Amino acid sequence: MAAGVMLNRAIAVAAVGVLFAACGGAPSPAPVEPPGVLVPRLVQRQHVSMGAPVELTAWTTQESEAVRAFDAVFAEFDRLDGLLSVWREGSDVLRLNAGAGLHAVAVSPDTLEVLRQAIEVSDWTHGKFDVTFGALSDVWKFDHDQDNRVPTPSEIAARLPLVDYHAIVLDQKAGTAFLQRAGVRVHLGGIGKGYAVDRAVGILRSRGLRDFMVQTGGDLYVAGLKGDRPWRLGIRDPRGSAEQSFATLELSDSTFSTSGDYERFFMKGGLRYHHLLDPARGEPARLARSVTIVSRRATQADGLSTGVFILGPEEGMALIERLPDVEGVIVTARNEVLISSGLKSRLRLIASPTDAP
């Protein structure tokens, strides 16, 4: 996520802030039932799409139906990747970028909706979340082409005028999108996975599943219960190991998205250079170490976790408190833990985050 996680970069699931069940364990073993009685069990499958593992888990008595529903979700992820990717030839995003400054481009309803929601989050964050950060992606390389190079100030300055979400013009009736200036480049890495998670939730519910989890990269949705209790999730220690949590939270029917400066980074001269770029400066944001957003919509949470990270603790938490049905946890650059009012009684702090550069 230079305004989010890149769409086509494989990321270990535990490396992005969500540590599923490590702190909660499996539900209590089900009692022995008489012959012929169906006993719920966990069904799990994994598939790589949008450059990351997609993890699906359901607590159900109908394994075969769950697996068929999972296959439909994996197919949907792949379909959306074909529309939203900056790496797959013929995608809506690549065609949109190719037409920048020239003409409007016909795109799918899904692409229009992702762009609409991206603009909404940009407005909320005063442009700190901006999907036109793509203009910086060839000077800051944090994808599979990561080269651990710090670009020169002149290289950054040349691209900053091209980072402006106001250049995106949507025409819902015509089904088109237009980038008003040549050189503007959209990258939906900071919000596309969240949209795919929302679509997955709809598919699983339509197939009759009620107790399930969808996770990809730093984006996760949990529905119903895991056995006889809510799903217990851990928030990763930004300077700890990939399996180390500093807090836990029990959730049902909610999304959980984390952005952190540990996802893709390199160290140089004692400084951490990471992929969460401040679009105003064209450099890594320095005010936070991680941001976790809890809300009802994964698309919203995906964009907000990046936007709040770049806004910083003070403005970011003020935004979280203003938005309905949105909560958050921020680990600041000074290693302080800030918790929104709606989570203070629900979040369990199990350790202080590790303090390190």
C-alpha positions in Angstrom: 0.0 0.0 0.0 2.2 2.9 -0.9 -1.3 3.9 -0.6 -1.8 0.3 0.5 -0.6 -3.2 -0.2 0.4 -4.0 -3.8 -2.0 -6.3 -5.6 0.6 -8.7 -7.0 3.1 -9.2 -4.3 3.0 -12.5 -2.3 2.9 -11.7 1.4 3.0 -14.2 4.2 -0.4 -14.0 6.0 1.1 -13.6 9.5 3.4 -10.8 8.3 0.8 -8.1 7.9 -0.6 -7.8 11.4 -3.4 -10.3 11.8 -2.5 -13.3 13.8 -5.5 -15.6 13.6 -6.2 -17.9 16.6 -2.7 -17.9 17.8 -3.9 -16.3 21.0 -7.3 -17.9 21.1 -6.7 -21.5 20.2 -9.2 -23.8 18.7 -12.7 -24.0 20.1 -13.4 -26.6 22.7 -13.8 -30.1 21.2 -17.3 -30.9 20.3 -19.1 -33.5 22.4 -19.5 -36.9 21.0 -22.8 -37.1 19.2 -25.1 -40.1 18.5 -24.5 -41.8 15.1 -26.1 -39.8 12.2 -25.8 -36.4 14.0 -23.7 -33.9 12.0 -20.9 -32.3 14.1 -19.6 -28.9 13.1 -15.9 -28.7 12.2 -13.4 -26.3 10.8 -13.0 -26.4 7.0 -10.0 -24.5 5.6 -8.6 -23.9 2.1 -6.0 -21.5 0.6 -5.4 -20.0 -2.8 -3.0 -17.4 -4.1 -4.6 -14.5 -5.8 -3.9 -10.7 -6.1 -0.3 -11.6 -5.1 -1.1 -13.0 -1.7 -2.5 -16.1 0.0 -6.3 -16.0 0.3 -7.2 -18.0 3.5 -10.8 -19.2 3.9 -12.1 -20.9 7.0 -15.6 -22.1 7.9 -17.2 -23.7 11.0 -19.8 -25.9 9.4 -21.4 -29.3 9.2 -21.5 -29.2 5.4 -17.9 -29.6 4.2 -18.6 -30.3 0.6 -20.9 -27.2 0.3 -18.3 -25.1 2.0 -15.6 -26.2 -0.4 -17.8 -25.4 -3.4 -18.4 -21.9 -1.9 -14.7 -21.5 -1.3 -14.0 -22.3 -5.0 -16.5 -19.6 -6.0 -14.7 -17.1 -3.8 -11.3 -18.0 -5.3 -12.7 -17.6 -8.8 -14.0 -14.1 -7.8 -10.6 -13.1 -6.4 -9.0 -14.1 -9.7 -11.7 -12.3 -11.7 -11.2 -9.1 -9.8 -7.4 -9.4 -10.1 -7.9 -9.4 -13.9 -9.7 -6.1 -13.6 -7.7 -4.2 -10.8 -4.2 -5.4 -11.3 -1.3 -3.2 -12.5 0.5 -6.3 -13.7 -2.1 -8.3 -15.8 -2.3 -7.3 -19.4 -5.6 -5.8 -20.4 -6.8 -5.0 -16.9 -9.1 -2.0 -16.4 -6.4 -0.2 -14.4 -3.7 -0.6 -17.1 -6.1 0.6 -19.8 -7.2 3.5 -17.6 -3.6 4.5 -17.0 -2.8 4.2 -20.7 -5.6 6.7 -21.5 -4.5 9.3 -19.0 -4.8 12.8 -20.4 -6.3 11.4 -23.6 -9.8 9.9 -23.2 -12.2 8.2 -20.9 -12.0 4.4 -20.6 -14.9 2.0 -20.3 -14.4 0.0 -17.1 -16.4 -2.6 -15.2 -18.9 -1.7 -12.5 -16.5 -3.3 -10.0 -13.7 -1.0 -11.0 -15.9 2.0 -10.9 -17.1 1.1 -7.4 -13.5 0.5 -6.1 -12.6 4.0 -7.5 -15.6 5.6 -6.0 -14.8 4.2 -2.5 -11.2 5.1 -3.0 -12.2 8.7 -3.7 -14.4 8.7 -0.6 -11.5 7.6 1.7 -9.3 10.2 0.0 -11.8 12.9 0.9 -12.0 11.6 4.5 -8.2 11.6 4.9 -7.6 14.9 3.0 -5.7 13.1 0.3 -3.4 11.1 2.5 -4.9 8.0 1.0 -4.5 8.4 -2.8 -4.7 5.7 -5.4 -2.8 7.9 -7.9 0.4 7.2 -5.9 1.2 4.9 -8.9 3.2 7.8 -10.3 5.7 7.1 -7.6 5.9 3.4 -8.0 8.8 3.4 -10.5 11.1 5.5 -8.2 10.1 3.7 -4.9 10.2 0.0 -5.6 8.7 -2.1 -2.9 7.0 -4.8 -5.0 8.7 -7.8 -6.5 11.2 -5.3 -8.1 12.3 -4.0 -4.7 15.8 -2.6 -5.1 16.4 -1.0 -1.6 17.3 2.3 -3.3 16.3 5.7 -1.9 15.3 8.0 -4.9 16.8 11.4 -5.2 14.8 14.5 -4.2 14.6 15.5 -7.9 13.2 12.2 -8.9 10.4 12.5 -6.3 9.7 16.1 -7.1 9.2 15.3 -10.8 6.3 12.9 -9.9 4.6 14.7 -7.1 2.4 16.8 -9.4 1.0 13.6 -10.8 -0.2 12.3 -7.5 -3.7 13.9 -7.2 -6.9 11.9 -6.8 -8.9 14.9 -8.0 -7.7 14.0 -11.5 -9.9 10.9 -11.5 -13.3 11.6 -13.1 -16.0 8.9 -12.9 -19.1 8.7 -15.1 -21.4 6.1 -13.5 -24.0 6.4 -16.2 -21.6 5.9 -19.1 -19.5 3.3 -17.2 -16.2 5.2 -17.7 -13.3 6.6 -15.8 -10.9 9.3 -17.0 -7.5 10.5 -15.7 -7.4 14.1 -16.6 -3.7 14.5 -16.9 -1.1 12.5 -18.8 1.3 10.7 -16.5 -1.3 10.1 -13.7 -1.3 6.5 -12.7 -3.9 4.7 -10.6 -2.8 1.8 -8.4 -5.5 0.0 -6.4 -3.2 -2.0 -4.2 -4.4 -0.1 -1.1 -8.0 -0.9 -1.5 -8.5 -3.7 -4.0 -8.0 -6.6 -1.6 -10.6 -5.1 0.8 -13.1 -4.9 -2.1 -12.4 -8.6 -2.9 -13.0 -9.5 0.8 -16.3 -7.8 0.7 -17.3 -9.7 -2.4 -16.2 -12.9 -0.8 -18.3 -12.3 2.3 -21.4 -11.8 0.0 -20.7 -15.1 -1.8 -20.2 -17.1 1.3 -23.4 -15.7 2.9 -25.4 -16.4 -0.3 -24.1 -20.1 -0.2 -25.6 -20.5 3.3 -22.4 -20.1 5.4 -22.8 -18.1 8.6 -19.6 -18.8 10.6 -16.5 -18.1 8.6 -13.3 -16.1 8.1 -11.8 -14.5 5.0 -8.2 -13.3 5.1 -5.8 -12.0 2.6 -2.7 -10.0 3.4 -3.7 -7.5 6.1 -7.4 -7.7 5.4 -9.7 -10.0 7.2 -13.4 -10.5 7.8 -15.0 -12.8 10.4 -18.6 -13.8 10.5 -20.6 -15.5 13.2 -18.7 -17.7 15.7 -15.8 -20.0 15.8 -17.4 -22.9 17.6 -19.1 -21.5 20.7 -17.3 -18.1 20.9 -16.4 -15.1 18.7 -13.3 -15.3 16.6 -10.2 -14.2 18.6 -7.7 -12.2 16.6 -4.3 -10.8 17.5 -2.7 -7.5 16.4 0.9 -8.1 15.4 3.7 -6.4 17.3 5.2 -4.1 14.6 8.8 -4.7 15.8 8.2 -8.3 17.0 8.4 -11.6 15.2 5.7 -12.5 12.6 3.9 -14.6 15.2 4.0 -12.1 18.0 0.9 -10.2 19.1 0.7 -7.2 21.5 -3.1 -7.3 21.8 -6.1 -9.5 21.1 -9.7 -8.8 20.2 -12.8 -11.0 19.9 -14.9 -10.1 16.8 -18.0 -11.3 15.0 -19.4 -9.9 11.7 -16.7 -7.3 11.4 -13.7 -6.6 9.3 -10.2 -6.1 10.6 -7.4 -4.4 8.5 -3.9 -3.6 9.4 -1.2 -1.5 7.7 2.3 -1.4 9.1 5.8 -0.2 8.2 7.1 -3.7 8.7 5.2 -5.2 5.7 7.7 -4.1 3.0 10.7 -2.2 3.9 14.5 -1.8 4.0 16.9 -0.2 6.4 19.5 2.3 5.3 21.5 4.7 7.5 19.5 3.6 10.5 16.2 4.7 8.9 13.4 2.4 7.9 12.1 3.0 4.4 8.7 1.4 3.8 6.0 1.3 1.2 3.4 3.5 3.0 4.2 6.8 1.2 2.9 10.2 2.1 1.5 11.5 -1.2 2.3 15.1 -0.1 6.0 14.4 0.2 6.6 11.3 -1.9 8.4 9.7 1.0 7.6 7.1 3.6 5.2 8.3 6.4 7.0 8.6 9.7 4.3 9.1 12.4 3.1 5.6 13.0 4.3 2.0 13.1 1.0 0.3 12.5 -2.7 1.0 12.2 -5.5 -1.5 12.7 -9.1 -0.5 11.6 -12.2 -2.4 12.7 -15.4 -1.7 10.7 -18.2 -3.4 8.8 -16.8 -3.0 5.3 -13.4 -4.4 4.3 -13.0 -1.9 1.4 -13.4 1.0 3.8 -11.1 -0.6 6.4 -8.4 -1.3 3.8 -8.2 2.3 2.6 -8.6 3.8 6.1 -5.8 1.8 7.6 -3.4 3.3 5.1 -4.9 6.8 5.2 -4.8 6.9 9.1 -1.3 5.6 9.1 -0.2 8.5 6.9 -2.3 11.1 8.7 -0.6 10.2 11.9 -1.9 9.4 15.4 -3.6 12.7 16.3 -5.4 13.4 13.1 -5.9 9.7 12.4 -7.6 8.9 15.7 -9.7 12.0 15.4 -11.0 10.7 12.1 -11.7 7.3 13.5 -13.7 8.8 16.3 -15.8 10.9 13.8 -16.7 8.0 11.4 -19.7 5.8 12.4 -19.0 2.1 13.0 -15.3 2.6 12.7 -12.8 1.8 15.5 -9.0 1.6 15.5 -5.7 0.9 17.2 -2.6 2.9 16.4 1.0 2.1 17.4 2.7 5.5 17.1 6.3 6.1 15.9 7.1 6.6 19.7 5.7 3.1 20.4 2.6 4.4 22.2 -0.6 2.4 21.8 -3.7 4.5 21.1 -7.1 2.8 21.2 -10.4 4.3 20.0 -13.2 4.8 22.5 -15.3 1.9 21.2 -12.5 -0.6 21.6 -11.1 0.4 25.0 -13.3 -2.1 26.9 -12.9 -4.8 24.3 -9.3 -4.9 23.4 -6.9 -6.9 25.6 -3.4 -5.7 25.8 -1.1 -8.7 26.4 2.3 -7.0 26.2 3.9 -3.7 25.3 5.0 -3.5 21.6 8.7 -4.1 21.1 10.6 -0.9 20.8 13.1 -0.8 17.9 13.9 1.3 14.9 
